[in-house]
Amino acid sequence: MRLRNIPGAREEMLVNPYVVHDPEACRGRWQEFFGNQNPIHLEIGTGKGRFLTELAAKNPDINFLGMEKYASVLLRAVQKQEALALPNLRFLCADAKDLEALFSDGEIARIYLNFSDPWPKDRHAKRRLTACNFLELYARVLSSQGALAFKTDNRPLFDFSLAQAKEACWRVEDITYDLHESPFAPDNIMTEYEERFSSLGNPICRFLAHPR
Ligand SMILES: C[S@@+](CC[C@H](N)C(=O)[O-])C[C@H]1O[C@@H](n2cnc3c(N)ncnc32)[C@H](O)[C@@H]1O
């Protein structure tokens, strides 16, 4: 994502009521944080938040957390939530590599990765959010029935991700190379990137994977 620095974004993220300011303190207590026993779903790299905001509005019995590395990007997601004030949606300005400091084992029911940065150079493969080193982290924080839902229009990244999931012995299902023409299309919620790339004619690939 091309990043435009927005002056004051970091400061705003420090005080905004929809951003969790001390997420490490919620480790192992996220349901308590939301004040219910509903499952926790996490989107990593939430970007401007369209996907998660729409998903949270449609699923009031699930608690949603959107994790985004950059405050300037997260600001856009938070602005959508400010208009809706959904009780089941909060955001974290955090990096996926710190996942274990934020969530205890088995605390998350589902992780969403949407249009993750492809890091096309081989030497950067470990930075891809579907690389085995990240799958290992996800396997720890996902519950016994937990799953990772991944979508992208980037075919090399998709093939890499499938191969990594298989290498890590994850069970992969619901694979499609053209999500919008697949039986999963009616339940699909578009992300900002998905809208942009599908309007260019790029088919969207998607899978669901279980670590156990
Ligand atoms: C290509 S954008 C996609 C945004 C959104 N998911 C969409 O589909 O429209 C990828 C996003 O992931 C964020 N990101 C990349 N690496 C991350 C990490 N390690 N932890 C958290 N967010 C990350 C980037 O800052 C960027 O906003």
The ligand as an SDF file (V2000), in Angstrom:
LIG
                    3D

 27 29  0  0  0  0  0  0  0  0999 V2000
   -1.9390   -4.3160    0.4000 C   0  0  0  0  0  0  0  0  0  0  0  0
   -2.6870   -3.6640    1.8090 S   0  0  0  0  0  0  0  0  0  0  0  0
   -4.2890   -4.4400    1.8520 C   0  0  0  0  0  0  0  0  0  0  0  0
   -5.2410   -3.7190    2.7350 C   0  0  0  0  0  0  0  0  0  0  0  0
   -6.6240   -4.3640    2.9080 C   0  0  0  0  0  0  0  0  0  0  0  0
   -6.5050   -5.6470    3.5760 N   0  0  0  0  0  0  0  0  0  0  0  0
   -7.3250   -4.5150    1.5960 C   0  0  0  0  0  0  0  0  0  0  0  0
   -7.4640   -5.6520    1.1060 O   0  0  0  0  0  0  0  0  0  0  0  0
   -7.7910   -3.5050    1.0510 O   0  0  0  0  0  0  0  0  0  0  0  0
   -1.8060   -4.5390    3.0880 C   0  0  0  0  0  0  0  0  0  0  0  0
   -1.9550   -3.8860    4.4540 C   0  0  0  0  0  0  0  0  0  0  0  0
   -1.3240   -4.7110    5.4290 O   0  0  0  0  0  0  0  0  0  0  0  0
   -0.5940   -3.8890    6.3240 C   0  0  0  0  0  0  0  0  0  0  0  0
    0.5010   -4.7330    6.8690 N   0  0  0  0  0  0  0  0  0  0  0  0
    1.5370   -5.2190    6.1880 C   0  0  0  0  0  0  0  0  0  0  0  0
    2.3360   -5.9470    6.9860 N   0  0  0  0  0  0  0  0  0  0  0  0
    1.7520   -5.9310    8.2040 C   0  0  0  0  0  0  0  0  0  0  0  0
    2.1020   -6.4880    9.4590 C   0  0  0  0  0  0  0  0  0  0  0  0
    3.2330   -7.2130    9.5880 N   0  0  0  0  0  0  0  0  0  0  0  0
    1.2990   -6.2860   10.5180 N   0  0  0  0  0  0  0  0  0  0  0  0
    0.1740   -5.5260   10.3750 C   0  0  0  0  0  0  0  0  0  0  0  0
   -0.2080   -4.9570    9.2150 N   0  0  0  0  0  0  0  0  0  0  0  0
    0.5700   -5.1580    8.1460 C   0  0  0  0  0  0  0  0  0  0  0  0
   -0.0860   -2.7670    5.4460 C   0  0  0  0  0  0  0  0  0  0  0  0
    0.2830   -1.6230    6.2070 O   0  0  0  0  0  0  0  0  0  0  0  0
   -1.2960   -2.5230    4.5460 C   0  0  0  0  0  0  0  0  0  0  0  0
   -2.1870   -1.5970    5.1160 O   0  0  0  0  0  0  0  0  0  0  0  0
  1  2  1  0
  2  3  1  0
  2 10  1  0
  3  4  1  0
  4  5  1  0
  5  6  1  0
  5  7  1  0
  7  8  2  0
  7  9  1  0
 10 11  1  0
 11 12  1  0
 11 26  1  0
 12 13  1  0
 13 14  1  0
 13 24  1  0
 14 15  1  0
 14 23  1  0
 15 16  2  0
 16 17  1  0
 17 18  1  0
 17 23  2  0
 18 19  1  0
 18 20  2  0
 20 21  1  0
 21 22  2  0
 22 23  1  0
 24 25  1  0
 24 26  1  0
 26 27  1  0
M  CHG  2   2   1   9  -1
M  END
$$$$
